[in-house]
Amino acid sequence: MIRSFLVRALFVAIGAAAAGIVFMSRAPNEPVSNEYRVPGSRPAPIGALDSVTKDAHQTDTDRRLKLLEAASAEAAVERQRMLEQLDALAAQLAARSRNSDETATARVTASSPAAAVPEAPAPAAANAGGSDDGKSSMEHALAAAGLDAATAADIKQRHDGLTMAEIYLRDQATREHWLDTPRFAAEMAAIDAQRTPLRNEIGDDAYDRYLFALGQANRVRVDEVLTQSPAEQAGLQAGDLIVRYGDARLFAPGELVNETRSGTAGETVQLEIIRNGERLVVPVPRGPLGLRVAGTQGAPGPS
């Protein structure tokens, strides 16, 4: 959204600059001044005056065209520079957003009542990043999830190959000036179509262990229950961990939101939660629950 707004602002600025150049120049139809007449001389014949006027207009038009061409070239260069800056800014914002989410989760977990969320054991060493065996954090996390070394290496190789394909595509599109075009979107979509979600590939239980080993959120924690909401009527409390909505296993807040919007509104759905280490099943109507939730970490367990 931020990128689209800035790009539109850029085009408006370019158009305004070009319009300014045009209106600063003399209009072709304005009267010819006395600069074409020698003081004290007789008025030139109409034909001669027309010729002088046409020559002056042609010169003025040529000058304005050159100014416009120069402004257009300069604007194109500036547009490309700003697009590159927007790409870098978008990457920075995404990184900061992830960091902010992790920081907020840490604050929520630290400030919650001790009885609300059972303390989870520390993640496996896969997230330490200081391994000397030459394997990546991803491979260590996959091993912690229960995958053998060959399968983990194969998954990483395919993941890295598609990531490099995206990097090369973006580099080529930037160099050839077709980054924000239907062609770029189509080729990026073709790369994405080759991806297999890791969760689908290794299963929910292994994916749960994988997230935990990487130190990433793998639980949905209730941060606040709104008054007079379906969640309050169902007895949900701040600190509850929501692990399943109907038949769907949950690892992130967005997954809960998607599930509440599926199916038939109002139908009864079984919500599975963990409260003080105990698993409970709470019936809720499908639809908005009236909760504020956050991603957090919890010890991997059976589905």
ChimeraX attribute file (.defattr): number of C-alpha atoms within 10 A of each C-alpha:
attribute: neighborCount
match mode: 1-to-1
recipient: residues
	/A:1	6
	/A:2	10
	/A:3	13
	/A:4	10
	/A:5	9
	/A:6	14
	/A:7	15
	/A:8	11
	/A:9	12
	/A:10	17
	/A:11	13
	/A:12	11
	/A:13	13
	/A:14	19
	/A:15	13
	/A:16	11
	/A:17	15
	/A:18	17
	/A:19	12
	/A:20	12
	/A:21	14
	/A:22	15
	/A:23	10
	/A:24	9
	/A:25	13
	/A:26	13
	/A:27	12
	/A:28	14
	/A:29	8
	/A:30	8
	/A:31	9
	/A:32	16
	/A:33	8
	/A:34	8
	/A:35	7
	/A:36	13
	/A:37	14
	/A:38	10
	/A:39	9
	/A:40	6
	/A:41	7
	/A:42	8
	/A:43	12
	/A:44	13
	/A:45	9
	/A:46	9
	/A:47	9
	/A:48	11
	/A:49	15
	/A:50	13
	/A:51	12
	/A:52	16
	/A:53	18
	/A:54	14
	/A:55	12
	/A:56	15
	/A:57	18
	/A:58	13
	/A:59	12
	/A:60	16
	/A:61	17
	/A:62	12
	/A:63	13
	/A:64	18
	/A:65	14
	/A:66	12
	/A:67	16
	/A:68	18
	/A:69	13
	/A:70	13
	/A:71	16
	/A:72	16
	/A:73	12
	/A:74	12
	/A:75	19
	/A:76	14
	/A:77	12
	/A:78	14
	/A:79	16
	/A:80	15
	/A:81	11
	/A:82	15
	/A:83	20
	/A:84	14
	/A:85	12
	/A:86	17
	/A:87	13
	/A:88	11
	/A:89	14
	/A:90	15
	/A:91	12
	/A:92	12
	/A:93	13
	/A:94	11
	/A:95	11
	/A:96	12
	/A:97	12
	/A:98	12
	/A:99	12
	/A:100	12
	/A:101	15
	/A:102	17
	/A:103	12
	/A:104	15
	/A:105	20
	/A:106	14
	/A:107	11
	/A:108	18
	/A:109	21
	/A:110	10
	/A:111	9
	/A:112	13
	/A:113	12
	/A:114	12
	/A:115	11
	/A:116	19
	/A:117	19
	/A:118	17
	/A:119	14
	/A:120	11
	/A:121	11
	/A:122	12
	/A:123	22
	/A:124	16
	/A:125	16
	/A:126	23
	/A:127	19
	/A:128	13
	/A:129	13
	/A:130	12
	/A:131	13
	/A:132	7
	/A:133	6
	/A:134	8
	/A:135	14
	/A:136	17
	/A:137	18
	/A:138	20
	/A:139	23
	/A:140	25
	/A:141	26
	/A:142	27
	/A:143	21
	/A:144	21
	/A:145	22
	/A:146	16
	/A:147	17
	/A:148	12
	/A:149	14
	/A:150	11
	/A:151	13
	/A:152	18
	/A:153	19
	/A:154	12
	/A:155	18
	/A:156	15
	/A:157	12
	/A:158	13
	/A:159	15
	/A:160	12
	/A:161	12
	/A:162	15
	/A:163	14
	/A:164	11
	/A:165	13
	/A:166	16
	/A:167	11
	/A:168	12
	/A:169	16
	/A:170	18
	/A:171	13
	/A:172	14
	/A:173	15
	/A:174	16
	/A:175	10
	/A:176	9
	/A:177	13
	/A:178	14
	/A:179	19
	/A:180	11
	/A:181	10
	/A:182	10
	/A:183	12
	/A:184	17
	/A:185	12
	/A:186	11
	/A:187	14
	/A:188	15
	/A:189	11
	/A:190	11
	/A:191	14
	/A:192	13
	/A:193	9
	/A:194	11
	/A:195	11
	/A:196	12
	/A:197	8
	/A:198	14
	/A:199	13
	/A:200	9
	/A:201	11
	/A:202	16
	/A:203	11
	/A:204	17
	/A:205	16
	/A:206	22
	/A:207	22
	/A:208	26
	/A:209	24
	/A:210	30
	/A:211	24
	/A:212	28
	/A:213	26
	/A:214	21
	/A:215	20
	/A:216	18
	/A:217	21
	/A:218	23
	/A:219	25
	/A:220	26
	/A:221	32
	/A:222	23
	/A:223	19
	/A:224	18
	/A:225	21
	/A:226	13
	/A:227	11
	/A:228	9
	/A:229	13
	/A:230	19
	/A:231	21
	/A:232	16
	/A:233	12
	/A:234	14
	/A:235	11
	/A:236	22
	/A:237	18
	/A:238	18
	/A:239	25
	/A:240	23
	/A:241	30
	/A:242	26
	/A:243	22
	/A:244	22
	/A:245	22
	/A:246	17
	/A:247	11
	/A:248	13
	/A:249	18
	/A:250	22
	/A:251	25
	/A:252	19
	/A:253	20
	/A:254	13
	/A:255	15
	/A:256	20
	/A:257	14
	/A:258	10
	/A:259	18
	/A:260	19
	/A:261	12
	/A:262	10
	/A:263	11
	/A:264	11
	/A:265	12
	/A:266	12
	/A:267	11
	/A:268	14
	/A:269	18
	/A:270	16
	/A:271	21
	/A:272	21
	/A:273	22
	/A:274	19
	/A:275	19
	/A:276	15
	/A:277	14
	/A:278	8
	/A:279	14
	/A:280	13
	/A:281	15
	/A:282	16
	/A:283	16
	/A:284	22
	/A:285	18
	/A:286	22
	/A:287	20
	/A:288	16
	/A:289	20
	/A:290	15
	/A:291	20
	/A:292	13
	/A:293	23
	/A:294	22
	/A:295	25
	/A:296	25
	/A:297	24
	/A:298	26
	/A:299	16
	/A:300	21
	/A:301	9
	/A:302	6
	/A:303	11
